[in-house]
Amino acid sequence: MSLTLHRWSLLTVAALFVATTVWAAPAVPTSGDKKGESPAEKVRKALDEVTDVTLEQLPLEQALQQLGEKAKINFVIDRFTFQNMGFDLNSMEVNTKLSGVKLRSALRTILSQHNMGYAILGDTVLVTTEDMAIHRQMRQRVSVDVDKMTMAQALKQLSRETGSNLMLDSRLTKEAQTPVTLQIDDVPLDTAVKLLAHMSGLRTVRVGNVMFVTTKETADEMRQDADLVNPNPPPGVPRVEELIRPGGAGGLGFAIPGTVTPALPPMVVPAPALPPAPVPKEKDEKQPQDLPKPDEKPKQ
């Protein structure tokens, strides 16, 4: 009997060991989860999926929720910006019926009805104004670690990891092969691109939602075209500069997370008023000088 119990004990320990080993083994990535694929890249691919969309008389928030559940995407509405612009999200309805279209096209159709746009920020799609979407995407925080990588490869990798449009001038074949080395943490995306460009003797210029890397001469020439680098927003939609500065958006001063708020002038605190200095009393010339002391008899 004891031998049988001993054998069962050994079998139990062995089974527990095998189960623990299998449970602790690293998960093998599936075909849909490629190694090294960034969250932004997964969102990009999800937006490229062809689908059918039927949304009839639904509030905007509910419509985005249905799209998110269908495509496994996390949509976030920039309530802070919309509320300070006076937008009533509860009154915005979506009425769309599309068949055989990419999800990004359906999303554009839905948002364009209300002069809105979106930006891919990591594993999230931020729904905001068109101008603010570009601003938030270009100012998202990134970490770069490249060592003697060509300029073209570094930009391509950074674009894939952030879901942003980073474009190198195709005429610059020599500069595209320039090796660059950069290790930085938690910096805005446009700052990282500017640093990479300077290492190759190049400059950057933003055209819409595209960060274009080219020569200094071409960048200066493109900046002269105001319609190219600074297009006007739709009527009734303020520029992002008006939203992030004090006094913007209908006189309301506020700061948007992830943006740089201009420094306010230093506050001058007035010093507390001091009591007036006591004025010394003038000596009374008429007062008698030789007054008798309290216990002294007056002179006869």
Phi and psi in degrees as GROMACS dihedral restraints (atoms count N, CA, C in turn):
[ dihedral_restraints ]
;  ai    aj    ak    al  type     phi  dphi    fc
    3     4     5     6     1   -65.2    20    10
    4     5     6     7     1   -35.0    20    10
    6     7     8     9     1   -66.4    20    10
    7     8     9    10     1   -39.5    20    10
    9    10    11    12     1   -64.7    20    10
   10    11    12    13     1   -43.0    20    10
   12    13    14    15     1   -63.3    20    10
   13    14    15    16     1   -37.7    20    10
   15    16    17    18     1   -63.6    20    10
   16    17    18    19     1   -41.8    20    10
   18    19    20    21     1   -64.1    20    10
   19    20    21    22     1   -41.6    20    10
   21    22    23    24     1   -64.0    20    10
   22    23    24    25     1   -34.8    20    10
   24    25    26    27     1   -64.5    20    10
   25    26    27    28     1   -43.7    20    10
   27    28    29    30     1   -63.9    20    10
   28    29    30    31     1   -41.1    20    10
   30    31    32    33     1   -64.8    20    10
   31    32    33    34     1   -38.3    20    10
   33    34    35    36     1   -65.1    20    10
   34    35    36    37     1   -44.8    20    10
   36    37    38    39     1   -61.8    20    10
   37    38    39    40     1   -42.5    20    10
   39    40    41    42     1   -64.0    20    10
   40    41    42    43     1   -40.8    20    10
   42    43    44    45     1   -64.8    20    10
   43    44    45    46     1   -42.1    20    10
   45    46    47    48     1   -63.8    20    10
   46    47    48    49     1   -38.0    20    10
   48    49    50    51     1   -63.5    20    10
   49    50    51    52     1   -44.9    20    10
   51    52    53    54     1   -65.3    20    10
   52    53    54    55     1   -43.5    20    10
   54    55    56    57     1   -63.1    20    10
   55    56    57    58     1   -41.0    20    10
   57    58    59    60     1   -65.2    20    10
   58    59    60    61     1   -39.9    20    10
   60    61    62    63     1   -64.7    20    10
   61    62    63    64     1   -42.9    20    10
   63    64    65    66     1   -66.9    20    10
   64    65    66    67     1   -40.5    20    10
   66    67    68    69     1   -65.8    20    10
   67    68    69    70     1   -35.1    20    10
   69    70    71    72     1   -85.9    20    10
   70    71    72    73     1    -6.6    20    10
   72    73    74    75     1   -68.8    20    10
   73    74    75    76     1   143.9    20    10
   75    76    77    78     1   -63.3    20    10
   76    77    78    79     1   142.7    20    10
   78    79    80    81     1   -71.0    20    10
   79    80    81    82     1   138.4    20    10
   81    82    83    84     1   -85.1    20    10
   82    83    84    85     1   125.1    20    10
   84    85    86    87     1   -63.1    20    10
   85    86    87    88     1   141.2    20    10
   87    88    89    90     1   -81.5    20    10
   88    89    90    91     1   174.3    20    10
   90    91    92    93     1   -64.0    20    10
   91    92    93    94     1   -27.3    20    10
   93    94    95    96     1   -87.1    20    10
   94    95    96    97     1    -2.8    20    10
   96    97    98    99     1  -126.7    20    10
   97    98    99   100     1    75.3    20    10
   99   100   101   102     1   -69.2    20    10
  100   101   102   103     1   146.7    20    10
  102   103   104   105     1   -66.6    20    10
  103   104   105   106     1   134.5    20    10
  105   106   107   108     1    84.8    20    10
  106   107   108   109     1     2.2    20    10
  108   109   110   111     1   -77.5    20    10
  109   110   111   112     1   123.5    20    10
  111   112   113   114     1   -76.8    20    10
  112   113   114   115     1   158.6    20    10
  114   115   116   117     1   -58.2    20    10
  115   116   117   118     1   -39.3    20    10
  117   118   119   120     1   -64.7    20    10
  118   119   120   121     1   -36.3    20    10
  120   121   122   123     1   -67.3    20    10
  121   122   123   124     1   -36.8    20    10
  123   124   125   126     1   -64.4    20    10
  124   125   126   127     1   -41.0    20    10
  126   127   128   129     1   -65.1    20    10
  127   128   129   130     1   -40.6    20    10
  129   130   131   132     1   -59.7    20    10
  130   131   132   133     1   -44.0    20    10
  132   133   134   135     1   -67.2    20    10
  133   134   135   136     1   -36.8    20    10
  135   136   137   138     1   -64.8    20    10
  136   137   138   139     1   -36.6    20    10
  138   139   140   141     1   -71.2    20    10
  139   140   141   142     1   -19.7    20    10
  141   142   143   144     1   -88.0    20    10
  142   143   144   145     1    -3.6    20    10
  144   145   146   147     1   -69.8    20    10
  145   146   147   148     1   137.3    20    10
  147   148   149   150     1   -82.5    20    10
  148   149   150   151     1   133.2    20    10
  150   151   152   153     1  -153.0    20    10
  151   152   153   154     1   174.0    20    10
  153   154   155   156     1  -110.3    20    10
  154   155   156   157     1   136.2    20    10
  156   157   158   159     1  -127.0    20    10
  157   158   159   160     1   124.2    20    10
  159   160   161   162     1  -130.9    20    10
  160   161   162   163     1   108.7    20    10
  162   163   164   165     1  -131.7    20    10
  163   164   165   166     1   111.2    20    10
  165   166   167   168     1  -118.7    20    10
  166   167   168   169     1   118.0    20    10
  168   169   170   171     1    50.3    20    10
  169   170   171   172     1    51.8    20    10
  171   172   173   174     1  -112.4    20    10
  172   173   174   175     1   143.6    20    10
  174   175   176   177     1   -60.1    20    10
  175   176   177   178     1   149.9    20    10
  177   178   179   180     1   -55.4    20    10
  178   179   180   181     1   -44.6    20    10
  180   181   182   183     1   -62.6    20    10
  181   182   183   184     1   -41.5    20    10
  183   184   185   186     1   -69.0    20    10
  184   185   186   187     1   -36.6    20    10
  186   187   188   189     1   -63.9    20    10
  187   188   189   190     1   -42.7    20    10
  189   190   191   192     1   -67.0    20    10
  190   191   192   193     1   -34.6    20    10
  192   193   194   195     1   -64.2    20    10
  193   194   195   196     1   -40.8    20    10
  195   196   197   198     1   -66.5    20    10
  196   197   198   199     1   -41.3    20    10
  198   199   200   201     1   -63.3    20    10
  199   200   201   202     1   -40.9    20    10
  201   202   203   204     1   -63.9    20    10
  202   203   204   205     1   -41.5    20    10
  204   205   206   207     1   -67.3    20    10
  205   206   207   208     1   -33.4    20    10
  207   208   209   210     1   -73.0    20    10
  208   209   210   211     1   -39.0    20    10
  210   211   212   213     1  -102.4    20    10
  211   212   213   214     1     1.3    20    10
  213   214   215   216     1    59.4    20    10
  214   215   216   217     1    46.8    20    10
  216   217   218   219     1  -122.6    20    10
  217   218   219   220     1   140.8    20    10
  219   220   221   222     1   -95.0    20    10
  220   221   222   223     1   105.7    20    10
  222   223   224   225     1   -92.5    20    10
  223   224   225   226     1   135.4    20    10
  225   226   227   228     1  -127.8    20    10
  226   227   228   229     1   127.3    20    10
  228   229   230   231     1   -90.5    20    10
  229   230   231   232     1   132.8    20    10
  231   232   233   234     1   -79.5    20    10
  232   233   234   235     1    75.5    20    10
  234   235   236   237     1   -62.1    20    10
  235   236   237   238     1   -35.6    20    10
  237   238   239   240     1   -59.5    20    10
  238   239   240   241     1   -46.6    20    10
  240   241   242   243     1   -67.2    20    10
  241   242   243   244     1   -46.4    20    10
  243   244   245   246     1   -64.7    20    10
  244   245   246   247     1   -39.9    20    10
  246   247   248   249     1   -66.0    20    10
  247   248   249   250     1   -39.2    20    10
  249   250   251   252     1   -74.8    20    10
  250   251   252   253     1   -14.7    20    10
  252   253   254   255     1   -91.5    20    10
  253   254   255   256     1    -5.4    20    10
  255   256   257   258     1    85.9    20    10
  256   257   258   259     1    16.3    20    10
  258   259   260   261     1   -80.6    20    10
  259   260   261   262     1   136.3    20    10
  261   262   263   264     1  -100.5    20    10
  262   263   264   265     1   101.6    20    10
  264   265   266   267     1   -65.9    20    10
  265   266   267   268     1   -28.8    20    10
  267   268   269   270     1   -69.1    20    10
  268   269   270   271     1   -23.5    20    10
  270   271   272   273     1   -91.2    20    10
  271   272   273   274     1    -3.8    20    10
  273   274   275   276     1   -87.3    20    10
  274   275   276   277     1   119.7    20    10
  276   277   278   279     1  -113.5    20    10
  277   278   279   280     1   153.7    20    10
  279   280   281   282     1  -117.3    20    10
  280   281   282   283     1   130.9    20    10
  282   283   284   285     1  -137.4    20    10
  283   284   285   286     1    93.6    20    10
  285   286   287   288     1  -141.0    20    10
  286   287   288   289     1   138.5    20    10
  288   289   290   291     1  -138.0    20    10
  289   290   291   292     1   109.1    20    10
  291   292   293   294     1  -128.6    20    10
  292   293   294   295     1   150.1    20    10
  294   295   296   297     1  -135.2    20    10
  295   296   297   298     1   132.6    20    10
  297   298   299   300     1    63.1    20    10
  298   299   300   301     1    44.3    20    10
  300   301   302   303     1  -122.9    20    10
  301   302   303   304     1   159.0    20    10
  303   304   305   306     1   -70.1    20    10
  304   305   306   307     1   148.1    20    10
  306   307   308   309     1   -61.5    20    10
  307   308   309   310     1   -35.0    20    10
  309   310   311   312     1   -65.6    20    10
  310   311   312   313     1   -34.6    20    10
  312   313   314   315     1   -68.3    20    10
  313   314   315   316     1   -40.7    20    10
  315   316   317   318     1   -64.2    20    10
  316   317   318   319     1   -39.8    20    10
  318   319   320   321     1   -64.8    20    10
  319   320   321   322     1   -41.6    20    10
  321   322   323   324     1   -62.3    20    10
  322   323   324   325     1   -41.3    20    10
  324   325   326   327     1   -62.7    20    10
  325   326   327   328     1   -41.6    20    10
  327   328   329   330     1   -67.7    20    10
  328   329   330   331     1   -46.2    20    10
  330   331   332   333     1   -74.0    20    10
  331   332   333   334     1   -31.2    20    10
  333   334   335   336     1   -65.6    20    10
  334   335   336   337     1   -21.4    20    10
  336   337   338   339     1   -64.7    20    10
  337   338   339   340     1   -21.5    20    10
  339   340   341   342     1  -123.3    20    10
  340   341   342   343     1    21.7    20    10
  342   343   344   345     1    55.4    20    10
  343   344   345   346     1    44.4    20    10
  345   346   347   348     1  -114.2    20    10
  346   347   348   349     1   165.3    20    10
  348   349   350   351     1  -140.1    20    10
  349   350   351   352     1  -173.5    20    10
  351   352   353   354     1  -146.7    20    10
  352   353   354   355     1   160.2    20    10
  354   355   356   357     1  -139.4    20    10
  355   356   357   358     1   138.7    20    10
  357   358   359   360     1   -86.5    20    10
  358   359   360   361     1   116.6    20    10
  360   361   362   363     1  -124.1    20    10
  361   362   363   364     1    96.1    20    10
  363   364   365   366     1    67.0    20    10
  364   365   366   367     1  -125.2    20    10
  366   367   368   369     1   -95.9    20    10
  367   368   369   370     1    18.4    20    10
  369   370   371   372     1  -124.6    20    10
  370   371   372   373     1   145.8    20    10
  372   373   374   375     1  -108.6    20    10
  373   374   375   376     1   112.4    20    10
  375   376   377   378     1   -89.0    20    10
  376   377   378   379     1   124.1    20    10
  378   379   380   381     1   -98.4    20    10
  379   380   381   382     1   118.3    20    10
  381   382   383   384     1  -154.0    20    10
  382   383   384   385     1  -165.1    20    10
  384   385   386   387     1   -71.7    20    10
  385   386   387   388     1   160.2    20    10
  387   388   389   390     1   -61.1    20    10
  388   389   390   391     1   -45.0    20    10
  390   391   392   393     1   -66.7    20    10
  391   392   393   394     1   -41.9    20    10
  393   394   395   396     1   -69.0    20    10
  394   395   396   397     1   -33.1    20    10
  396   397   398   399     1   -61.4    20    10
  397   398   399   400     1   -43.1    20    10
  399   400   401   402     1   -65.3    20    10
  400   401   402   403     1   -43.1    20    10
  402   403   404   405     1   -61.4    20    10
  403   404   405   406     1   -47.3    20    10
  405   406   407   408     1   -67.0    20    10
  406   407   408   409     1   -34.7    20    10
  408   409   410   411     1   -70.1    20    10
  409   410   411   412     1   -41.8    20    10
  411   412   413   414     1   -73.5    20    10
  412   413   414   415     1   -19.9    20    10
  414   415   416   417     1  -105.0    20    10
  415   416   417   418     1     9.4    20    10
  417   418   419   420     1   -65.7    20    10
  418   419   420   421     1   150.6    20    10
  420   421   422   423     1   -81.1    20    10
  421   422   423   424     1   134.7    20    10
  423   424   425   426     1  -136.6    20    10
  424   425   426   427     1   161.8    20    10
  426   427   428   429     1  -124.2    20    10
  427   428   429   430     1   132.9    20    10
  429   430   431   432     1  -120.6    20    10
  430   431   432   433     1   132.8    20    10
  432   433   434   435     1  -141.9    20    10
  433   434   435   436     1    88.4    20    10
  435   436   437   438     1  -123.5    20    10
  436   437   438   439     1   142.7    20    10
  438   439   440   441     1  -132.7    20    10
  439   440   441   442     1   107.8    20    10
  441   442   443   444     1    54.8    20    10
  442   443   444   445     1    43.0    20    10
  444   445   446   447     1   -97.7    20    10
  445   446   447   448     1   145.2    20    10
  447   448   449   450     1   -64.4    20    10
  448   449   450   451     1   153.7    20    10
  450   451   452   453     1   -59.1    20    10
  451   452   453   454     1   -41.9    20    10
  453   454   455   456     1   -63.6    20    10
  454   455   456   457     1   -42.3    20    10
  456   457   458   459     1   -68.8    20    10
  457   458   459   460     1   -39.1    20    10
  459   460   461   462     1   -63.1    20    10
  460   461   462   463     1   -43.7    20    10
  462   463   464   465     1   -66.6    20    10
  463   464   465   466     1   -40.0    20    10
  465   466   467   468     1   -63.9    20    10
  466   467   468   469     1   -42.2    20    10
  468   469   470   471     1   -66.1    20    10
  469   470   471   472     1   -42.4    20    10
  471   472   473   474     1   -66.6    20    10
  472   473   474   475     1   -37.3    20    10
  474   475   476   477     1   -65.1    20    10
  475   476   477   478     1   -41.3    20    10
  477   478   479   480     1   -67.4    20    10
  478   479   480   481     1   -38.0    20    10
  480   481   482   483     1   -74.6    20    10
  481   482   483   484     1   -25.5    20    10
  483   484   485   486     1  -107.4    20    10
  484   485   486   487     1   -10.1    20    10
  486   487   488   489     1    69.8    20    10
  487   488   489   490     1    21.9    20    10
  489   490   491   492     1  -107.3    20    10
  490   491   492   493     1   166.3    20    10
  492   493   494   495     1   -98.8    20    10
  493   494   495   496     1   102.5    20    10
  495   496   497   498     1  -113.8    20    10
  496   497   498   499     1   118.1    20    10
  498   499   500   501     1  -122.0    20    10
  499   500   501   502     1   128.6    20    10
  501   502   503   504     1   -99.1    20    10
  502   503   504   505     1   132.9    20    10
  504   505   506   507     1   -54.3    20    10
  505   506   507   508     1   118.4    20    10
  507   508   509   510     1   -66.4    20    10
  508   509   510   511     1   -15.4    20    10
  510   511   512   513     1   -78.7    20    10
  511   512   513   514     1   -11.1    20    10
  513   514   515   516     1   -98.5    20    10
  514   515   516   517     1    69.6    20    10
  516   517   518   519     1   -68.8    20    10
  517   518   519   520     1   -37.4    20    10
  519   520   521   522     1   -70.1    20    10
  520   521   522   523     1   -46.8    20    10
  522   523   524   525     1   -65.9    20    10
  523   524   525   526     1   -29.0    20    10
  525   526   527   528     1   -64.0    20    10
  526   527   528   529     1   -27.0    20    10
  528   529   530   531     1   -94.8    20    10
  529   530   531   532     1     6.2    20    10
  531   532   533   534     1   -68.4    20    10
  532   533   534   535     1   125.8    20    10
  534   535   536   537     1   -72.8    20    10
  535   536   537   538     1   135.5    20    10
  537   538   539   540     1  -126.9    20    10
  538   539   540   541     1   149.2    20    10
  540   541   542   543     1  -133.0    20    10
  541   542   543   544     1   125.9    20    10
  543   544   545   546     1  -154.0    20    10
  544   545   546   547     1   128.1    20    10
  546   547   548   549     1  -129.1    20    10
  547   548   549   550     1   105.2    20    10
  549   550   551   552     1  -139.7    20    10
  550   551   552   553     1   153.4    20    10
  552   553   554   555     1  -126.6    20    10
  553   554   555   556     1   138.4    20    10
  555   556   557   558     1    55.0    20    10
  556   557   558   559     1    60.4    20    10
  558   559   560   561     1  -125.7    20    10
  559   560   561   562     1   156.1    20    10
  561   562   563   564     1   -61.9    20    10
  562   563   564   565     1   147.9    20    10
  564   565   566   567     1   -59.0    20    10
  565   566   567   568     1   -45.8    20    10
  567   568   569   570     1   -64.2    20    10
  568   569   570   571     1   -29.9    20    10
  570   571   572   573     1   -67.2    20    10
  571   572   573   574     1   -43.0    20    10
  573   574   575   576     1   -62.4    20    10
  574   575   576   577     1   -41.7    20    10
  576   577   578   579     1   -66.2    20    10
  577   578   579   580     1   -39.4    20    10
  579   580   581   582     1   -63.2    20    10
  580   581   582   583     1   -40.2    20    10
  582   583   584   585     1   -65.6    20    10
  583   584   585   586     1   -42.5    20    10
  585   586   587   588     1   -62.9    20    10
  586   587   588   589     1   -40.5    20    10
  588   589   590   591     1   -65.3    20    10
  589   590   591   592     1   -41.5    20    10
  591   592   593   594     1   -63.7    20    10
  592   593   594   595     1   -31.6    20    10
  594   595   596   597     1   -65.0    20    10
  595   596   597   598     1   -22.9    20    10
  597   598   599   600     1  -103.7    20    10
  598   599   600   601     1    10.2    20    10
  600   601   602   603     1    72.7    20    10
  601   602   603   604     1    26.3    20    10
  603   604   605   606     1  -114.9    20    10
  604   605   606   607     1   176.1    20    10
  606   607   608   609     1  -133.7    20    10
  607   608   609   610     1   167.9    20    10
  609   610   611   612     1  -120.8    20    10
  610   611   612   613     1   151.4    20    10
  612   613   614   615     1  -145.9    20    10
  613   614   615   616     1   134.9    20    10
  615   616   617   618     1   -92.9    20    10
  616   617   618   619     1   127.3    20    10
  618   619   620   621     1  -121.4    20    10
  619   620   621   622     1   101.2    20    10
  621   622   623   624     1    64.2    20    10
  622   623   624   625     1  -125.1    20    10
  624   625   626   627     1  -100.4    20    10
  625   626   627   628     1    25.1    20    10
  627   628   629   630     1  -118.0    20    10
  628   629   630   631     1   130.2    20    10
  630   631   632   633     1   -96.4    20    10
  631   632   633   634     1   109.7    20    10
  633   634   635   636     1   -99.2    20    10
  634   635   636   637     1   127.1    20    10
  636   637   638   639     1  -105.5    20    10
  637   638   639   640     1   121.6    20    10
  639   640   641   642     1  -152.8    20    10
  640   641   642   643     1  -169.2    20    10
  642   643   644   645     1   -75.0    20    10
  643   644   645   646     1   163.6    20    10
  645   646   647   648     1   -63.1    20    10
  646   647   648   649     1   -40.0    20    10
  648   649   650   651     1   -64.1    20    10
  649   650   651   652     1   -45.2    20    10
  651   652   653   654     1   -66.3    20    10
  652   653   654   655     1   -39.9    20    10
  654   655   656   657     1   -63.2    20    10
  655   656   657   658     1   -43.0    20    10
  657   658   659   660     1   -63.7    20    10
  658   659   660   661     1   -39.1    20    10
  660   661   662   663     1   -66.0    20    10
  661   662   663   664     1   -40.0    20    10
  663   664   665   666     1   -69.0    20    10
  664   665   666   667     1   -33.0    20    10
  666   667   668   669     1   -67.8    20    10
  667   668   669   670     1   -20.6    20    10
  669   670   671   672     1   -71.3    20    10
  670   671   672   673     1   -21.1    20    10
  672   673   674   675     1   -88.7    20    10
  673   674   675   676     1    98.1    20    10
  675   676   677   678     1   -63.8    20    10
  676   677   678   679     1   -36.9    20    10
  678   679   680   681     1   -68.7    20    10
  679   680   681   682     1   -23.2    20    10
  681   682   683   684     1   -80.8    20    10
  682   683   684   685     1   -45.8    20    10
  684   685   686   687     1   -98.7    20    10
  685   686   687   688     1   -13.7    20    10
  687   688   689   690     1  -144.1    20    10
  688   689   690   691     1    64.9    20    10
  690   691   692   693     1   -66.9    20    10
  691   692   693   694     1   153.9    20    10
  693   694   695   696     1   -75.6    20    10
  694   695   696   697     1   138.0    20    10
  696   697   698   699     1   -73.1    20    10
  697   698   699   700     1   167.3    20    10
  699   700   701   702     1   -59.2    20    10
  700   701   702   703     1   156.2    20    10
  702   703   704   705     1   -57.7    20    10
  703   704   705   706     1   136.8    20    10
  705   706   707   708     1    86.7    20    10
  706   707   708   709     1    -6.6    20    10
  708   709   710   711     1  -108.5    20    10
  709   710   711   712     1   116.2    20    10
  711   712   713   714     1   -72.3    20    10
  712   713   714   715     1   157.6    20    10
  714   715   716   717     1   -69.6    20    10
  715   716   717   718     1   161.3    20    10
  717   718   719   720     1   -64.9    20    10
  718   719   720   721     1   -30.5    20    10
  720   721   722   723     1   -63.7    20    10
  721   722   723   724     1   -31.4    20    10
  723   724   725   726     1   -75.0    20    10
  724   725   726   727     1   -20.8    20    10
  726   727   728   729     1   -86.1    20    10
  727   728   729   730     1   -26.9    20    10
  729   730   731   732     1  -102.5    20    10
  730   731   732   733     1    -1.4    20    10
  732   733   734   735     1  -101.8    20    10
  733   734   735   736     1   152.4    20    10
  735   736   737   738     1   -62.3    20    10
  736   737   738   739     1   134.6    20    10
  738   739   740   741     1    92.4    20    10
  739   740   741   742     1    -4.1    20    10
  741   742   743   744     1   -81.9    20    10
  742   743   744   745     1   172.9    20    10
  744   745   746   747     1    53.8    20    10
  745   746   747   748     1    62.4    20    10
  747   748   749   750     1    76.4    20    10
  748   749   750   751     1    28.2    20    10
  750   751   752   753     1    83.7    20    10
  751   752   753   754     1     4.6    20    10
  753   754   755   756     1   -94.3    20    10
  754   755   756   757     1   125.8    20    10
  756   757   758   759     1   -96.2    20    10
  757   758   759   760     1   125.2    20    10
  759   760   761   762     1  -156.4    20    10
  760   761   762   763     1   165.3    20    10
  762   763   764   765     1  -117.7    20    10
  763   764   765   766     1   137.4    20    10
  765   766   767   768     1   -95.9    20    10
  766   767   768   769     1   132.0    20    10
  768   769   770   771     1   -55.7    20    10
  769   770   771   772     1   134.6    20    10
  771   772   773   774     1    91.2    20    10
  772   773   774   775     1     0.1    20    10
  774   775   776   777     1  -114.3    20    10
  775   776   777   778     1   167.3    20    10
  777   778   779   780     1  -102.1    20    10
  778   779   780   781     1   117.9    20    10
  780   781   782   783     1   -90.1    20    10
  781   782   783   784     1   131.8    20    10
  783   784   785   786     1   -57.8    20    10
  784   785   786   787     1   144.2    20    10
  786   787   788   789     1   -68.3    20    10
  787   788   789   790     1   136.0    20    10
  789   790   791   792     1   -83.4    20    10
  790   791   792   793     1   153.0    20    10
  792   793   794   795     1   -63.8    20    10
  793   794   795   796     1   149.5    20    10
  795   796   797   798     1   -62.8    20    10
  796   797   798   799     1   141.0    20    10
  798   799   800   801     1   -78.9    20    10
  799   800   801   802     1   129.4    20    10
  801   802   803   804     1   -99.2    20    10
  802   803   804   805     1   115.1    20    10
  804   805   806   807     1   -96.7    20    10
  805   806   807   808     1   117.1    20    10
  807   808   809   810     1   -66.2    20    10
  808   809   810   811     1   142.4    20    10
  810   811   812   813     1   -70.9    20    10
  811   812   813   814     1   144.0    20    10
  813   814   815   816     1   -63.2    20    10
  814   815   816   817     1   140.3    20    10
  816   817   818   819     1   -68.7    20    10
  817   818   819   820     1   131.2    20    10
  819   820   821   822     1   -86.8    20    10
  820   821   822   823     1   146.9    20    10
  822   823   824   825     1   -65.8    20    10
  823   824   825   826     1   147.4    20    10
  825   826   827   828     1   -61.8    20    10
  826   827   828   829     1   143.1    20    10
  828   829   830   831     1   -66.0    20    10
  829   830   831   832     1   140.7    20    10
  831   832   833   834     1   -65.7    20    10
  832   833   834   835     1   136.8    20    10
  834   835   836   837     1   -87.9    20    10
  835   836   837   838     1   122.3    20    10
  837   838   839   840     1   -63.7    20    10
  838   839   840   841     1   137.5    20    10
  840   841   842   843     1   -74.1    20    10
  841   842   843   844     1   139.4    20    10
  843   844   845   846     1   -74.7    20    10
  844   845   846   847     1   146.1    20    10
  846   847   848   849     1   -70.1    20    10
  847   848   849   850     1   129.2    20    10
  849   850   851   852     1   -78.6    20    10
  850   851   852   853     1   112.5    20    10
  852   853   854   855     1   -69.6    20    10
  853   854   855   856     1   -26.8    20    10
  855   856   857   858     1   -83.2    20    10
  856   857   858   859     1   -10.5    20    10
  858   859   860   861     1   -72.7    20    10
  859   860   861   862     1   131.0    20    10
  861   862   863   864     1   -62.2    20    10
  862   863   864   865     1   140.5    20    10
  864   865   866   867     1   -82.4    20    10
  865   866   867   868     1   -39.2    20    10
  867   868   869   870     1  -100.7    20    10
  868   869   870   871     1    79.3    20    10
  870   871   872   873     1   -88.5    20    10
  871   872   873   874     1   144.0    20    10
  873   874   875   876     1   -72.8    20    10
  874   875   876   877     1   145.6    20    10
  876   877   878   879     1   -72.0    20    10
  877   878   879   880     1   162.0    20    10
  879   880   881   882     1   -57.4    20    10
  880   881   882   883     1   -41.1    20    10
  882   883   884   885     1  -101.7    20    10
  883   884   885   886     1    18.3    20    10
  885   886   887   888     1  -105.3    20    10
  886   887   888   889     1   133.7    20    10
  888   889   890   891     1   -73.4    20    10
  889   890   891   892     1   142.3    20    10
  891   892   893   894     1   -67.1    20    10
  892   893   894   895     1   149.4    20    10
  894   895   896   897     1   -70.0    20    10
  895   896   897   898     1   139.1    20    10
